[in-house]
Amino acid sequence: MNRLRTATEAAAAIRAGQASSRELTEDLLARIAADTTVNAIIETRPEYALAAATAADKAAARGPLHGVPMTVKDAIEVAGLHTTWGNPAFADYVPTSSAPLVERLTRAGAIIVGKSNVHTMLGDFGQTQNELYGRTNNPHDPTRTPGGSSGGGAAALAAGLTYLEYGSDLVGSIRLPAAYCGVYGLKPTAGVVPLNGFQPPGPPAPATEFPNPSSLGPLANSAADLRTALEVTGGPTGKAMSWHLEPPRHRKLADYRVGVVLDHPDAPVIDEVGKALSDQLDTLASQGVKIVEGWPEAVDPTAQAEAFGFQIGLFFAMYGEDADFAPLAQVIQEEQRRMATRAAWQRYFEDIDVFLCPTSFTTAFPHDDRPFEERTIDGRPYDAQVFWISHASLTGLPAVSMPIPTSGLPVGAQVISAFHEDDTAITFAELAAD
């Protein structure tokens, strides 16, 4: 059996009778069990997975992910699998029901074989390590980080230990690991994928309509897999609700008008990142892509990154930390600022199809066990990783991190598109790869 890499390839092979779900699942479980280097998948359920694969091979009805074995981030609830958030206090917690997105993946035919590692309480966007399961390493260089906090899922994809992964992104926790591991990651439009079943074990958080900067989204080895995963998991909960993925603006690469910024003094890219991005831009231009350089009008990237920092502080204040984080007048002012920034980006996307920028200023860096506030990356601030991902996070815009050609460690380019036009970013990434 030829080694397949993507969920799309695996589903097609099963439909065509070229492989069975049972064969793919057995092979994947064997690879996970044999891994002694990456430490990306922390728990599996072989009996369930093999039984589900056998049933899939006998079934007549076949969904878009029919028979495809995959994993999800430890923080997302799956009935029968531990959900620990990398915290010893939750080591024994096993939910009895699954998050809506897991139920939707299963209805689409996917087989959830196990869970991927996270940083403790998802508390690091640059690394993945906890007391329960230890450290996850980057498959391209085990001395380096896979990113965080969805580092386990990104590393698993890069190491061939899963066909598809679902993670979460508050402060770049999908996009940064995707960039550092050389895979694809999507932070969908805010609110598209329901957040139910994604919270630390304990009493449910109080219901609120206050803006939540967290997003749940897929990581994959192809842009096409991102599309399929979003199509089957997006939309509100409730039987009366319906949702569909808006089609892309264009289906030919040469039809795209692309805004571009490749560097900024607040997070200057290292040479390897700058060269890879510049070469990619030259390639796109040679294919007829219209390139428009510069930030959108009325967007101050430094102020925008600072505004995102406030929103993160406010998010944690809402969920049990400092209730006196900020006075009400400032909260109102910052919310108006957030919405004004989103409006500025939406005006920009009236003429521009996607915005291309770095996912991070750096490639994967060495593991760092120093206290968070003491960490640096080649002498640069550790939290400079947040600058490039903050723009889509603040505004709730969809963003894809896609790998781009490089001779060294992986480099990610970030593709941002208009609100609810996720497939425009996905399709551009897909066409750019071709």
Secondary structure as the mmCIF struct_conf table of DSSP 4:
data_model
#
loop_
_struct_conf.conf_type_id
_struct_conf.id
_struct_conf.beg_label_comp_id
_struct_conf.beg_label_asym_id
_struct_conf.beg_label_seq_id
_struct_conf.end_label_comp_id
_struct_conf.end_label_asym_id
_struct_conf.end_label_seq_id
HELX_LH_PP_P HELX_LH_PP_P1 ASN A 2 LEU A 4
BEND BEND1 THR A 6 THR A 6
HELX_RH_AL_P HELX_RH_AL_P1 ALA A 7 ARG A 15
TURN_TY1_P TURN_TY1_P1 ALA A 16 GLY A 17
BEND BEND2 GLN A 18 ALA A 19
HELX_RH_AL_P HELX_RH_AL_P2 SER A 21 ALA A 34
BEND BEND3 THR A 37 THR A 37
STRN STRN1 ILE A 41 THR A 44
HELX_RH_AL_P HELX_RH_AL_P3 PRO A 46 LYS A 58
BEND BEND4 ALA A 60 ALA A 60
TURN_TY1_P TURN_TY1_P2 PRO A 64 GLY A 67
STRN STRN2 PRO A 69 LYS A 73
TURN_TY1_P TURN_TY1_P3 ASP A 74 ALA A 75
BEND BEND5 ILE A 76 ILE A 76
TURN_TY1_P TURN_TY1_P4 ALA A 79 GLY A 80
BEND BEND6 LEU A 81 LEU A 81
TURN_TY1_P TURN_TY1_P5 TRP A 85 GLY A 86
HELX_RH_3T_P HELX_RH_3T_P1 PRO A 88 PHE A 90
TURN_TY1_P TURN_TY1_P6 ALA A 91 ASP A 92
BEND BEND7 THR A 96 SER A 97
HELX_RH_AL_P HELX_RH_AL_P4 PRO A 100 ARG A 107
TURN_TY1_P TURN_TY1_P7 ALA A 108 GLY A 109
STRN STRN3 ILE A 111 SER A 116
HELX_RH_3T_P HELX_RH_3T_P2 THR A 120 LEU A 122
BEND BEND8 PHE A 125 GLY A 126
STRN STRN4 GLN A 129 ASN A 130
TURN_TY1_P TURN_TY1_P8 GLU A 131 TYR A 133
STRN STRN5 GLY A 134 ARG A 135
STRN STRN6 ASN A 138 ASN A 138
TURN_TY1_P TURN_TY1_P9 PRO A 139 HIS A 140
STRN STRN7 ASP A 141 ASP A 141
TURN_TY1_P TURN_TY1_P10 PRO A 142 THR A 143
STRN STRN8 ARG A 144 ARG A 144
BEND BEND9 GLY A 148 SER A 150
HELX_RH_AL_P HELX_RH_AL_P5 GLY A 151 ALA A 158
TURN_TY1_P TURN_TY1_P11 ALA A 159 GLY A 160
BEND BEND10 LEU A 161 LEU A 161
BEND BEND11 TYR A 163 TYR A 163
STRN STRN9 GLU A 165 ASP A 169
BEND BEND12 LEU A 170 GLY A 172
TURN_TY1_P TURN_TY1_P12 SER A 173 ILE A 174
HELX_RH_AL_P HELX_RH_AL_P6 ARG A 175 CYS A 181
TURN_TY1_P TURN_TY1_P13 GLY A 182 GLY A 182
STRN STRN10 TYR A 184 LYS A 187
HELX_LH_PP_P HELX_LH_PP_P2 PRO A 188 PRO A 188
BEND BEND13 THR A 189 THR A 189
TURN_TY1_P TURN_TY1_P14 ALA A 190 GLY A 191
BEND BEND14 VAL A 192 VAL A 193
TURN_TY1_P TURN_TY1_P15 ASN A 196 GLY A 197
BEND BEND15 GLN A 199 GLN A 199
BEND BEND16 PRO A 201 PRO A 203
HELX_LH_PP_P HELX_LH_PP_P3 PRO A 204 ALA A 207
BEND BEND17 PHE A 210 PHE A 210
STRN STRN11 SER A 215 ALA A 220
BEND BEND18 ASN A 221 SER A 222
HELX_RH_AL_P HELX_RH_AL_P7 ALA A 223 THR A 233
BEND BEND19 GLY A 235 GLY A 235
BEND BEND20 THR A 237 GLY A 238
TURN_TY1_P TURN_TY1_P16 LYS A 239 ALA A 240
HELX_LH_PP_P HELX_LH_PP_P4 LEU A 245 PRO A 248
BEND BEND21 ARG A 249 ARG A 249
BEND BEND22 ARG A 251 LYS A 252
HELX_RH_3T_P HELX_RH_3T_P3 LEU A 253 ASP A 255
STRN STRN12 ARG A 257 VAL A 260
TURN_TY1_P TURN_TY1_P17 PRO A 265 ASP A 266
BEND BEND23 ALA A 267 ALA A 267
HELX_LH_PP_P HELX_LH_PP_P5 PRO A 268 ILE A 270
HELX_RH_AL_P HELX_RH_AL_P8 ASP A 271 SER A 286
TURN_TY1_P TURN_TY1_P18 GLN A 287 GLY A 288
HELX_LH_PP_P HELX_LH_PP_P6 VAL A 289 VAL A 289
STRN STRN13 LYS A 290 GLU A 293
BEND BEND24 GLY A 294 GLY A 294
HELX_LH_PP_P HELX_LH_PP_P7 TRP A 295 PRO A 296
TURN_TY1_P TURN_TY1_P19 GLU A 297 ALA A 298
HELX_RH_AL_P HELX_RH_AL_P9 PRO A 301 MET A 318
TURN_TY1_P TURN_TY1_P20 TYR A 319 GLY A 320
BEND BEND25 GLU A 321 GLU A 321
TURN_TY1_P TURN_TY1_P21 ALA A 323 ASP A 324
BEND BEND26 PHE A 325 ALA A 326
HELX_RH_AL_P HELX_RH_AL_P10 LEU A 328 TYR A 348
TURN_TY1_P TURN_TY1_P22 PHE A 349 ASP A 351
BEND BEND27 ASP A 353 ASP A 353
STRN STRN14 VAL A 354 PRO A 358
BEND BEND28 THR A 359 THR A 359
BEND BEND29 PHE A 361 THR A 362
STRN STRN15 PRO A 366 PRO A 366
BEND BEND30 ARG A 370 ARG A 370
HELX_RH_3T_P HELX_RH_3T_P4 PHE A 372 GLU A 374
STRN STRN16 THR A 376 ILE A 377
TURN_TY1_P TURN_TY1_P23 ASP A 378 GLY A 379
STRN STRN17 ARG A 380 PRO A 381
HELX_RH_3T_P HELX_RH_3T_P5 TYR A 382 GLN A 385
HELX_RH_AL_P HELX_RH_AL_P11 VAL A 386 THR A 395
TURN_TY1_P TURN_TY1_P24 GLY A 396 GLY A 396
STRN STRN18 ALA A 399 ILE A 404
BEND BEND31 SER A 407 LEU A 409
STRN STRN19 VAL A 411 ILE A 416
TURN_TY1_P TURN_TY1_P25 PHE A 419 HIS A 420
HELX_RH_AL_P HELX_RH_AL_P12 ASP A 422 ALA A 433
#
